[in-house]
Each structure stands twice: as structure tokens, then as C-alpha cells.
């Protein structure tokens, strides 16, 4: 081969390498940030599991018999488990975006959305106040439905 041909091939390889690096940077940026579509997916996942469990008489009965400290412990345990999975799990398309340097943004969005959807599912279905007739029982039922809606919210968001 002539030197000119070799130089031409080297230039083309260098250009291809630059294009690949540019594409990688673009893909990396797209996959790391929390977008509105992620919030919608989290809400859809939460609703997917919250409504069936909110309509379940077993959940009503279990929440009625559960003590308030037990409900608080379940809430803390659920949020802690979610924190560990988000912080230390290798979710392929997520970059852990932190608030205050230590609190994952997705932990906040999933928790807020799941709690809200859990409460609304009990209200929309008419379970509260027709079946669940006092505020403490309502809070315990929300926490119990939250356990499942968190799974749906996280699962659908992570599966994309």
C-alpha cells in the first residue's frame, strides 16, 4: 500500500472514532436524566398495582388490625429498601441524581407518587370513608397499598 492510502485510511478511522465518541456522549446524556415521561411511567406503575390492592378486602382487614407503629415501620422499611436498590443497584439507564448530595431524586419521586396514588386509589374507589371510616385506619391502609404501588412504580420505571 502506498503511504497516501494509509494516511487516508487513518484519517477515516479517526473520523469514525470521533463520531462514535459523540454518539456515546449523546446516549449517555439522554439516559441519565429524570424526564417528565419517567414521572408518567412511575405514576402508571403505581396505579397499576395500587388500585387492585386498594379494592382488596384483605388489605382493608390487615390495615385495620395493624398497629400504627407497625405501619410506620413498614413505611420506613419500604423507603429504605427502595433507597438501597436505587443507590446501589445497577439500573442500566439511570444515573443517580441526588438532592443535597445524598438523597436520590428517584426515591423522592417514586415515594411521593406512590403515596399520592395510594391515597387517591382508596378515595376514588370509595373505600374511604365508606369502608375505612377513621383517619388512622386510612393512614394504615395507605401505607399498606403504598408497599405495592411502590413496586409497580419502581418496576415500570426501571423496565423501560
C-alpha positions as CSV (number, residue, x, y, z in Angstrom):
1,X,0.0,0.0,0.0
2,X,1.1,3.5,-0.6
3,X,1.6,6.0,2.1
4,X,-1.2,8.2,0.9
5,X,-3.7,5.3,1.1
6,X,-2.6,4.5,4.6
7,X,-2.9,8.2,5.7
8,X,-6.4,8.3,4.1
9,X,-7.5,5.2,6.0
10,X,-6.0,6.6,9.3
11,X,-8.0,9.8,8.8
12,X,-11.2,7.9,8.1
13,X,-10.6,5.8,11.2
14,X,-10.1,8.9,13.3
15,X,-13.3,10.5,12.0
16,X,-15.2,7.3,12.7
17,X,-13.8,7.2,16.2
18,X,-14.9,10.8,16.8
19,X,-18.4,10.1,15.6
20,X,-18.7,7.0,17.9
21,X,-17.5,9.1,20.8
22,X,-20.0,11.8,20.0
23,X,-22.8,9.2,19.8
24,X,-21.8,7.7,23.1
25,X,-21.8,11.1,24.9
26,X,-25.2,11.8,23.4
27,X,-26.7,8.5,24.5
28,X,-25.1,8.8,28.0
29,X,-26.7,12.2,28.5
30,X,-30.1,11.0,27.3
31,X,-30.2,8.0,29.6
32,X,-29.2,9.7,32.8
33,X,-31.7,12.5,33.5
34,X,-35.1,12.2,35.0
35,X,-37.7,13.3,32.5
36,X,-41.4,14.0,32.5
37,X,-42.0,10.7,30.8
38,X,-40.3,8.9,33.7
39,X,-42.8,10.6,36.1
40,X,-45.7,9.5,34.0
41,X,-44.3,5.9,33.9
42,X,-43.9,6.0,37.7
43,X,-47.5,7.1,38.1
44,X,-48.8,4.5,35.7
45,X,-46.8,1.8,37.5
46,X,-48.1,2.9,40.9
47,X,-51.7,3.0,39.7
48,X,-51.3,-0.4,38.1
49,X,-50.8,-2.1,41.5
50,X,-52.4,0.4,43.8
51,X,-56.0,0.1,42.5
52,X,-56.3,-3.7,42.7
53,X,-54.8,-3.7,46.2
54,X,-56.9,-0.8,47.4
55,X,-60.0,-2.7,46.3
56,X,-59.0,-5.8,48.2
57,X,-60.9,-6.6,51.4
58,X,-57.7,-8.4,52.7
59,X,-55.8,-5.1,52.6
60,X,-58.6,-3.3,54.5
61,X,-58.7,-6.0,57.2
62,X,-54.9,-6.2,57.5
63,X,-54.6,-2.4,57.8
64,X,-57.4,-2.3,60.4
65,X,-55.6,-4.9,62.6
66,X,-52.2,-3.3,62.1
67,X,-50.8,-1.0,64.8
68,X,-49.7,2.5,63.9
69,X,-46.1,1.8,64.9
70,X,-46.2,-1.3,62.6
71,X,-47.4,0.9,59.8
72,X,-44.7,3.5,60.4
73,X,-42.1,0.7,60.5
74,X,-43.4,-0.7,57.2
75,X,-43.2,2.7,55.6
76,X,-39.6,3.2,56.7
77,X,-38.7,-0.3,55.6
78,X,-40.2,0.2,52.2
79,X,-38.5,3.5,51.7
80,X,-35.2,2.1,53.0
81,X,-35.4,-0.8,50.6
82,X,-36.1,1.5,47.7
83,X,-33.2,3.7,48.7
84,X,-30.8,0.7,48.7
85,X,-31.9,-0.5,45.3
86,X,-31.7,2.9,43.7
87,X,-28.4,3.9,45.3
88,X,-26.5,0.6,44.9
89,X,-28.4,-1.3,42.2
90,X,-27.0,-1.2,38.7
91,X,-30.1,0.1,36.8
92,X,-28.8,0.4,33.3
93,X,-30.4,3.6,32.1
94,X,-30.4,5.6,35.4
95,X,-27.8,7.9,36.7
96,X,-28.4,8.5,40.4
97,X,-29.3,12.2,40.6
98,X,-29.0,13.3,44.2
99,X,-30.6,16.2,46.1
100,X,-28.4,17.6,48.8
101,X,-25.7,15.3,47.8
102,X,-27.2,12.1,49.3
103,X,-30.9,11.8,48.6
104,X,-31.7,10.2,45.2
105,X,-34.2,12.2,43.2
106,X,-36.0,9.0,42.0
107,X,-36.5,8.0,45.6
108,X,-38.4,11.2,46.2
109,X,-40.5,11.0,43.0
110,X,-41.4,7.3,43.4
111,X,-42.2,7.8,47.1
112,X,-44.3,10.9,46.5
113,X,-46.1,9.5,43.5
114,X,-46.8,6.1,45.2
115,X,-48.1,7.7,48.4
116,X,-50.4,10.0,46.4
117,X,-51.7,7.3,44.1
118,X,-52.3,5.0,47.1
119,X,-54.4,7.6,48.9
120,X,-56.3,8.6,45.8
121,X,-57.0,5.0,44.9
122,X,-58.7,4.5,48.3
123,X,-60.7,7.7,47.8
124,X,-61.6,7.1,44.1
125,X,-62.8,3.6,44.8
126,X,-64.9,4.9,47.7
127,X,-63.2,2.7,50.2
128,X,-62.6,5.7,52.3
129,X,-64.9,6.8,54.0
130,X,-67.5,4.1,53.3
131,X,-65.5,1.1,54.5
132,X,-62.4,2.6,56.1
133,X,-64.2,5.1,58.4
134,X,-61.5,6.7,60.5
135,X,-58.3,8.7,59.7
136,X,-55.9,6.3,61.5
137,X,-57.2,3.3,59.6
138,X,-57.0,5.3,56.4
139,X,-53.3,6.1,57.0
140,X,-52.5,2.5,57.7
141,X,-54.3,1.4,54.6
142,X,-52.4,4.0,52.5
143,X,-49.1,2.6,53.9
144,X,-50.1,-0.9,53.0
145,X,-51.2,0.0,49.5
146,X,-48.0,2.1,49.2
147,X,-45.9,-1.0,49.6
148,X,-47.4,-2.5,46.4
149,X,-47.7,0.8,44.5
150,X,-44.0,1.4,45.1
151,X,-43.2,-1.9,43.5
152,X,-45.3,-1.0,40.4
153,X,-43.9,2.5,40.2
154,X,-40.3,1.3,40.5
155,X,-40.7,-1.7,38.3
156,X,-42.3,0.1,35.4
157,X,-39.8,2.9,35.6
158,X,-36.8,0.5,35.8
159,X,-38.1,-1.7,33.0
160,X,-38.1,0.9,30.3
